[in-house]
Amino acid sequence: MIELEGVPELVDPVMVAAFEGWNDAGDAASTAVAHLDREWKGEVFAALDAEDYYDFQVNRPTVWLDAGVRKITWPTTRLSVVRVGGEKPRDLVLVRGIEPSMRWRSFCNELLGFAHELGVELVVILGALLGDTPHTRPVPVSGVTSDADLAQRMDLEETKYEGPTGIVGILQEACTHAGVPAVSLWAAVPHYVSQPPNPKATLALLNRLEDLIDVRIPLGELPEDARAWQVGVDQLAAEDSEVAEYVQTLEEARDTAELPEASGEAIAREFERYLRRRDGGGPGGPGGPSAGGHATADGSDSTSYLRDNPGGRSRPPKPQRPGPDDDESSED
C-alpha cells in the first residue's frame, strides 16, 4: 500500500512523465518535464527505490560535496506535484527519471499505484525520437494512444506501431490495461543534429502539452533558446554543401507533404515514413540498445550523428541520402 503523507488533495490531477535514455532524443522530453518542475517550483514527494530498477554499472551514481561532506545521488525516478493556477486551477504530478534497467512491469505498477492514490485522471508521457525531419521546419509532435475512444475524443492517433519499444510504450500499455487514460506525445528530432540540448523540440512538446491539458505553461527563455539553436545549426549546415543540400531535400519533402491540396491519406503516409526509417545501429550493452543511442520508430537504436572536431565545435556529418525504399521514422 502506498501512503502519501503530506500530499494535499489534488485538483483534476494529470500525471506528466518523461524518462532519460532511449526514448529521449536530444534530451527533449526529460528537459520538458524539468522545465515544468522548475517554473512551477515542484515539490518532490516520492522517489522509487533505485536498487529495485537500476543497474548501477549502466546508470552510475554520482558523488558530490555538501559543505565538505561527501554525498551520493542515486539514479532513480522522482515524483513531484505542482499547482497550476488560473481560472481553472489543476494539479500536475510530474514524473522525471531514467528508463529502468530491469523489472519494467513492477516499475509501471508502482507508478500506477501513485496515480491511483492521487486520483490521476490522465497520464501524459513525453518522448522524443530521431527522424528524417529538417531542423528548419516546425518540430513534428505526434499524439498517440491505445484507447480508441480517447483518440476520438482528444483528436489523437490510435497507435498501430509494432516493434521494439521503450519504457514510454510499456507504461502507456500498462495504463491502458489498468483503465487509466494515457497519451504519448512524441517529438521528432533531426537525426543529423541529435546531440542535446534541443530546445526547439522541448518547446514543441510543451506547446502540444499545453493544448492537450488546457493549461497555460510559462515558457521562460525557451523560445529564444530555440531560435538560437536553429541559427547555430543553420551556420554549421552552411559550412558543408552536401549537408546543406541534404537539408534542402528534407525541406522539399516536408513542404510537399504539407501542400494544401495534399490529401489526408497522403499526409498520413508521409508521417508513417517516420515509423519505418532504416537508419540506426544494432543493440549494444547488457539488456538492449546502447546507452548512447535513441529510438527510431522502427525500433532500431541510433547513436548521435554529431561529432566533435579539433576546434571544439560540433557539426553534422555528411549524411547518406535515403534510397527509394528508405523511410523516416517515429515510435510509440
C-alpha positions as CSV (number, residue, x, y, z in Angstrom):
1,M,0.0,0.0,0.0
2,I,1.4,3.4,-1.0
3,E,1.0,6.0,1.7
4,L,1.3,9.7,0.6
5,E,1.6,11.7,3.8
6,G,1.9,15.4,3.3
7,V,0.4,15.4,-0.2
8,P,-2.8,17.5,-0.2
9,E,-5.9,16.5,-2.1
10,L,-5.3,17.3,-5.7
11,V,-7.5,19.1,-8.2
12,D,-8.1,17.4,-11.5
13,P,-4.6,15.9,-11.5
14,V,-2.7,14.9,-14.6
15,M,0.5,12.9,-14.5
16,V,3.2,14.0,-16.9
17,A,6.2,11.7,-17.2
18,A,9.4,11.6,-19.1
19,F,12.4,9.3,-18.9
20,E,16.0,9.8,-19.9
21,G,17.6,7.3,-22.3
22,W,16.3,5.5,-25.4
23,N,13.0,7.5,-25.5
24,D,14.6,10.9,-25.1
25,A,16.5,12.0,-28.2
26,G,18.2,15.4,-27.7
27,D,17.0,15.2,-24.0
28,A,13.9,16.9,-25.3
29,A,11.3,15.1,-23.2
30,S,13.1,15.0,-19.9
31,T,14.0,18.7,-20.3
32,A,10.4,19.5,-20.8
33,V,9.4,17.9,-17.5
34,A,12.4,19.5,-15.8
35,H,11.1,22.9,-17.2
36,L,7.7,22.4,-15.7
37,D,9.2,21.4,-12.4
38,R,11.4,24.5,-12.3
39,E,8.9,27.0,-13.5
40,W,6.2,25.8,-11.1
41,K,8.6,25.0,-8.2
42,G,7.6,21.4,-7.9
43,E,7.9,19.7,-4.5
44,V,9.2,16.1,-4.6
45,F,7.1,13.8,-2.5
46,A,8.4,10.4,-3.6
47,A,11.3,8.6,-5.2
48,L,11.4,5.0,-6.4
49,D,14.0,2.7,-4.8
50,A,17.0,2.8,-7.1
51,E,18.0,-0.7,-6.0
52,D,14.8,-2.2,-7.5
53,Y,15.2,-0.9,-11.0
54,Y,18.6,0.3,-12.0
55,D,21.9,-1.3,-12.9
56,F,24.5,1.0,-11.4
57,Q,27.1,-0.1,-14.0
58,V,24.8,1.3,-16.7
59,N,23.5,4.4,-14.8
60,R,26.2,5.2,-12.2
61,P,25.5,7.2,-9.0
62,T,27.4,10.5,-8.6
63,V,29.4,11.7,-5.6
64,W,29.3,15.4,-4.6
65,L,30.3,17.6,-1.7
66,D,27.8,19.4,0.5
67,A,29.6,21.8,2.9
68,G,32.6,19.5,2.9
69,V,30.5,16.3,3.4
70,R,30.6,13.8,0.6
71,K,27.1,12.6,-0.5
72,I,25.8,10.3,-3.2
73,T,23.0,10.8,-5.6
74,W,21.5,7.6,-6.9
75,P,19.9,7.3,-10.3
76,T,16.2,7.0,-9.8
77,T,12.7,8.3,-10.7
78,R,11.2,11.0,-8.6
79,L,7.7,12.4,-8.4
80,S,6.7,15.9,-7.6
81,V,3.5,17.9,-7.5
82,V,2.8,21.4,-8.8
83,R,-0.3,23.5,-8.6
84,V,-1.3,25.3,-11.8
85,G,-3.3,28.5,-11.1
86,G,-5.7,30.4,-13.3
87,E,-9.4,30.4,-13.8
88,K,-9.4,26.6,-13.8
89,P,-6.7,25.5,-11.4
90,R,-5.4,22.0,-11.6
91,D,-2.5,19.9,-10.3
92,L,0.2,18.2,-12.2
93,V,2.1,15.1,-10.9
94,L,5.5,15.2,-12.6
95,V,7.4,12.0,-13.1
96,R,11.0,12.5,-14.1
97,G,13.6,9.8,-14.1
98,I,15.7,7.4,-16.2
99,E,14.5,4.4,-18.2
100,P,14.8,1.5,-15.8
101,S,17.4,-1.3,-16.4
102,M,15.1,-4.1,-15.1
103,R,11.7,-5.0,-13.7
104,W,9.7,-2.8,-16.0
105,R,6.3,-4.3,-15.1
106,S,6.9,-3.6,-11.4
107,F,8.2,-0.1,-12.2
108,C,5.0,0.7,-14.1
109,N,2.8,-0.9,-11.4
110,E,4.4,1.3,-8.8
111,L,3.8,4.5,-10.8
112,L,0.2,3.4,-11.4
113,G,-0.1,2.9,-7.7
114,F,0.8,6.5,-7.1
115,A,-1.6,7.6,-9.9
116,H,-4.5,5.6,-8.3
117,E,-3.8,7.0,-4.8
118,L,-3.6,10.6,-6.1
119,G,-6.7,10.3,-8.3
120,V,-4.9,11.0,-11.5
121,E,-7.4,11.4,-14.4
122,L,-4.9,11.3,-17.3
123,V,-1.3,10.2,-17.8
124,V,0.7,12.0,-20.5
125,I,4.1,10.5,-21.4
126,L,6.6,12.6,-23.3
127,G,9.1,11.1,-25.7
128,A,11.5,12.1,-28.5
129,L,13.0,10.1,-31.3
130,L,15.3,10.5,-34.3
131,G,13.7,11.2,-37.6
132,D,14.3,12.5,-41.1
133,T,12.9,15.9,-40.3
134,P,14.6,19.2,-41.2
135,H,15.7,21.5,-38.4
136,T,14.4,24.5,-40.3
137,R,10.7,23.5,-40.1
138,P,8.4,23.2,-37.1
139,V,9.1,20.1,-35.0
140,P,6.5,17.4,-35.7
141,V,4.8,16.2,-32.5
142,S,2.5,13.2,-32.7
143,G,0.0,12.4,-30.1
144,V,-0.9,8.7,-29.8
145,T,-3.0,6.5,-27.6
146,S,-4.0,2.8,-27.3
147,D,-7.6,3.9,-26.4
148,A,-9.9,4.3,-29.4
149,D,-12.4,6.4,-27.5
150,L,-9.7,8.7,-26.1
151,A,-8.2,9.0,-29.6
152,Q,-11.6,10.2,-31.0
153,R,-12.3,12.5,-28.0
154,M,-8.9,14.2,-27.9
155,D,-8.2,14.2,-31.7
156,L,-5.2,11.8,-31.3
157,E,-3.9,8.9,-33.4
158,E,-4.6,5.4,-32.3
159,T,-1.2,3.7,-32.2
160,K,-0.5,0.9,-34.7
161,Y,3.2,0.7,-34.0
162,E,4.7,-2.8,-33.9
163,G,8.3,-3.5,-32.9
164,P,10.8,-2.9,-30.1
165,T,9.7,-0.3,-27.6
166,G,10.9,1.6,-24.6
167,I,9.5,2.4,-21.2
168,V,7.2,5.0,-22.7
169,G,5.4,2.3,-24.7
170,I,5.3,-0.1,-21.8
171,L,3.9,2.5,-19.4
172,Q,1.2,3.5,-21.9
173,E,0.1,-0.1,-22.3
174,A,0.2,-0.6,-18.5
175,C,-2.1,2.4,-18.1
176,T,-4.5,1.0,-20.8
177,H,-4.7,-2.4,-19.1
178,A,-5.3,-0.6,-15.7
179,G,-8.1,1.5,-17.2
180,V,-6.2,4.8,-16.8
181,P,-6.4,7.1,-19.8
182,A,-3.0,7.6,-21.3
183,V,-1.4,9.6,-24.1
184,S,2.1,9.7,-25.5
185,L,3.5,12.8,-27.2
186,W,6.4,12.2,-29.5
187,A,8.7,14.9,-30.9
188,A,10.8,14.1,-34.0
189,V,14.4,15.3,-33.6
190,P,16.5,15.7,-36.7
191,H,18.8,12.7,-36.9
192,Y,21.7,14.7,-38.2
193,V,21.8,17.0,-35.2
194,S,20.8,14.8,-32.3
195,Q,23.1,15.9,-29.5
196,P,21.4,17.6,-26.6
197,P,20.1,20.0,-25.8
198,N,17.3,20.6,-28.3
199,P,15.2,23.5,-27.0
200,K,13.2,23.6,-30.2
201,A,11.9,20.1,-29.7
202,T,11.3,20.7,-25.9
203,L,9.3,23.8,-26.8
204,A,7.2,21.9,-29.3
205,L,6.4,19.2,-26.7
206,L,5.4,21.8,-24.2
207,N,3.2,23.6,-26.7
208,R,1.4,20.4,-27.6
209,L,1.0,19.5,-23.9
210,E,-0.5,22.9,-23.2
211,D,-3.1,22.3,-25.9
212,L,-3.8,18.8,-24.7
213,I,-4.4,19.5,-21.0
214,D,-5.7,23.1,-21.4
215,V,-3.2,24.9,-19.2
216,R,-1.0,27.9,-19.7
217,I,2.7,26.9,-19.5
218,P,5.2,29.6,-18.7
219,L,7.9,29.2,-21.4
220,G,10.6,31.4,-19.9
221,E,13.7,31.6,-22.2
222,L,12.8,28.5,-24.2
223,P,11.6,30.4,-27.3
224,E,14.8,32.4,-27.5
225,D,16.9,29.3,-26.9
226,A,15.0,27.5,-29.7
227,R,15.8,30.4,-32.1
228,A,19.4,30.5,-31.1
229,W,19.7,26.7,-31.5
230,Q,18.3,26.9,-35.1
231,V,20.6,29.7,-36.0
232,G,23.6,27.7,-34.7
233,V,22.6,24.6,-36.7
234,D,22.0,26.8,-39.8
235,Q,25.6,28.0,-39.5
236,L,27.0,24.5,-39.1
237,A,25.0,23.1,-42.1
238,A,26.0,26.1,-44.3
239,E,29.7,25.1,-43.8
240,D,29.1,21.8,-45.7
241,S,27.5,21.9,-49.1
242,E,26.4,18.3,-49.0
243,V,24.7,18.7,-45.6
244,A,23.0,21.9,-46.9
245,E,21.8,20.0,-49.9
246,Y,20.5,17.2,-47.8
247,V,18.6,19.6,-45.5
248,Q,17.1,21.1,-48.6
249,T,15.9,17.7,-49.7
250,L,14.2,17.1,-46.4
251,E,12.6,20.6,-46.6
252,E,11.2,19.8,-50.0
253,A,9.8,16.5,-48.9
254,R,8.2,18.1,-45.8
255,D,6.7,21.0,-47.7
256,T,5.3,18.8,-50.4
257,A,3.6,16.7,-47.8
258,E,2.0,19.8,-46.3
259,L,0.7,21.3,-49.5
260,P,-3.0,22.4,-49.2
261,E,-4.0,20.0,-52.0
262,A,-2.4,17.0,-50.3
263,S,-5.0,14.5,-49.1
264,G,-5.2,13.4,-45.6
265,E,-4.1,9.9,-46.7
266,A,-1.0,11.4,-48.4
267,I,-0.1,13.2,-45.2
268,A,-0.7,10.1,-43.1
269,R,1.7,8.2,-45.5
270,E,4.3,10.9,-45.1
271,F,4.0,10.6,-41.3
272,E,4.3,6.9,-41.5
273,R,7.7,7.3,-43.1
274,Y,8.9,8.2,-39.6
275,L,7.8,4.8,-38.4
276,R,9.9,2.8,-40.8
277,R,13.3,4.6,-41.0
278,R,16.1,2.1,-41.6
279,D,18.9,4.2,-40.3
280,G,20.5,3.3,-36.9
281,G,22.8,0.8,-35.2
282,G,22.3,-2.5,-33.6
283,P,21.7,-3.4,-30.0
284,G,24.5,-3.0,-27.5
285,G,25.3,-3.4,-23.9
286,P,23.5,-5.6,-21.4
287,G,19.8,-5.5,-21.7
288,G,19.3,-3.9,-25.1
289,P,20.2,-0.8,-27.1
290,S,23.4,1.0,-26.4
291,A,23.3,3.6,-23.7
292,G,24.2,6.4,-26.1
293,G,21.5,5.6,-28.7
294,H,18.0,6.8,-29.1
295,A,14.8,5.4,-30.5
296,T,13.8,5.5,-34.1
297,A,10.3,4.4,-34.8
298,D,11.3,1.1,-36.4
299,G,12.7,0.1,-33.1
300,S,16.4,0.5,-34.1
301,D,19.0,2.1,-31.9
302,S,20.7,5.1,-33.4
303,T,23.7,6.9,-31.9
304,S,24.5,10.6,-32.1
305,Y,25.2,11.9,-35.5
306,L,27.3,14.8,-34.3
307,R,31.0,14.6,-33.9
308,D,33.5,16.9,-32.2
309,N,36.2,18.5,-34.3
310,P,39.6,19.7,-33.2
311,G,38.2,23.3,-33.0
312,G,35.8,22.2,-30.2
313,R,32.7,22.7,-32.3
314,S,30.2,20.0,-33.3
315,R,28.9,19.7,-36.8
316,P,26.6,17.4,-38.7
317,P,28.4,14.8,-40.8
318,K,27.6,14.2,-44.4
319,P,24.5,12.0,-44.1
320,Q,23.8,9.4,-46.7
321,R,20.9,10.3,-48.8
322,P,18.0,7.9,-48.4
323,G,17.3,5.5,-51.2
324,P,13.9,4.9,-52.8
325,D,13.0,2.3,-50.1
326,D,14.3,4.3,-47.1
327,D,11.7,5.8,-44.8
328,E,11.6,8.2,-41.9
329,S,10.5,7.1,-38.5
330,S,8.6,7.7,-35.3
331,E,7.9,5.4,-32.4
332,D,5.3,4.7,-29.9
